[in-house]
Structures are given as C-alpha cells and as structure tokens.
Amino acid sequence: MKKLFVSDFDSTLTTTDSMMSIIIFQRGRLGLALAMLRIMPWILLMVARLYPNQRAKERLLHNCFGKMSEEEFNAFCQQFADTHRHILRTDLHHRLIKEQRNGNEVVLVTASPENWVSRLVPEFKVLGTKMEFGEKGFTGRFLSKNCYGKEKVCRLLCEYPDIEKQRKEFFITAFGDSRGDKELLEFADEGHLIR
C-alpha cells in the first residue's frame, strides 16, 4: 500500500500564519496594520460572508507586493525563507522528513502562495495558491483558486489522479488545524487536527 502524507502549512506545519509573517518581514507590524486598514471594508464583508476570502487575500497581497516583479518577489521570498525557518513546527517537520526518507510521499496543500512556501520547505512538494504576475508586478489576482476547503482535495486529486481509481492502494494521513482543512481531514484515512 502506498503511503501519502498530506499537510496543511499555516499553523499546522508552522507555528504562525506565514502570510502575516512575510508582510511583517517587509513592512513591520505597523505596515501590516496599515495594509489591513486599507482593505478593512472587504475584510468586514468577508467576515459577513458577503465577499470571497480569495478576493480579500488578493487585495492584501496586491497592496503589499503589487509593485514587485515576479523575479523581485521570488528573491524576497527567498530572503524570508532564509531567515524564517524557525517558524516551522519542529516535531511535525521532523516526522514528515522521516516519512519521506522511509520512501513515503509527502505533499503540502496550502492556501498560501507557493512562492514562499516552496522556499521555506524545498524538501517537500507544495500544492499552493499561484499568484499572477504581469509587466507591472503582481496583478492582484491568483492563477488558481485559493487552495482552501474542498479545493485542497481537488488539488490533491489533480496531482494524484490514481487515488480515485485505486483508493484501496493508498493510505492517506493528513494534518490540519482549521475549518479550511475539514474536507482534507475527512478525505484522509487518518486525520490529525493540530491544536
């Protein structure tokens, strides 16, 4: 039986929200607060379920990184990764490395953009949100759906199409921490909710 270990990233494999951390790394806590204030109307609409989570996230990232080219942003993400490995949750990180060394597949399925997640944990495959860049920098749109909720299962099935055809040949262990991981944890044979 093939063993597949699937983990959420933010507050599951990390001890904090990486998007907030990378904005603080760029602008400081005051800069983060100001960026949040600028998009506060949309955040309130999102909380009231009148505005998509994805659009609020796109607005925040555009507000903070919209003027960076893709090359500049990726270089910045590498600087962030080089100085922020300490945000990884050591026990789970070590367990996933051990499972990978034992020949098992490990994949991270996350709503955070792949740009910084793949640099923080280059040892693992990352299925995350993809940002769209144009001539003037980040366009304020994602190329993919926000990888949240049932989208996590969809992305996993796109990456591993054999799972649906040969479900009995796969044993899936999943890790998550929030409502956004509910469908993934239910899909797995063994789900672990990280508190």
Stockholm file with secondary structure:
# STOCKHOLM 1.0

chainA/1-195         MKKLFVSDFDSTLTTTDSMMSIIIFQRGRLGLALAMLRIMPWILLMVARLYPNQRAKERLLHNCFGKMSEEEFNAFCQQFADTHRHILRTDLHHRLIKEQRNGNEVVLVTASPENWVSRLVPEFKVLGTKMEFGEKGFTGRFLSKNCYGKEKVCRLLCEYPDIEKQRKEFFITAFGDSRGDKELLEFADEGHLIR
#=GR chainA/1-195 SS CEEEEEECCTTTTBSSCHHHHHHHHHHHHHHHHHHHHHTHHHHHHHHTTSSCHHHHHHHHHHHHHTTSCHHHHHHHHHHHHHHCGGGBCHHHHHHHHHHHHTTCEEEEEEEEEHHHHHHHCTTSEEEEECEEEETTEEEEEESSCCCCTHHHHHHHHHHCTHHHHTGGGEEEEEEECSGGGHHHHHHSSEEEECC
#=GC SS_cons         CEEEEEECCTTTTBSSCHHHHHHHHHHHHHHHHHHHHHTHHHHHHHHTTSSCHHHHHHHHHHHHHTTSCHHHHHHHHHHHHHHCGGGBCHHHHHHHHHHHHTTCEEEEEEEEEHHHHHHHCTTSEEEEECEEEETTEEEEEESSCCCCTHHHHHHHHHHCTHHHHTGGGEEEEEEECSGGGHHHHHHSSEEEECC
//
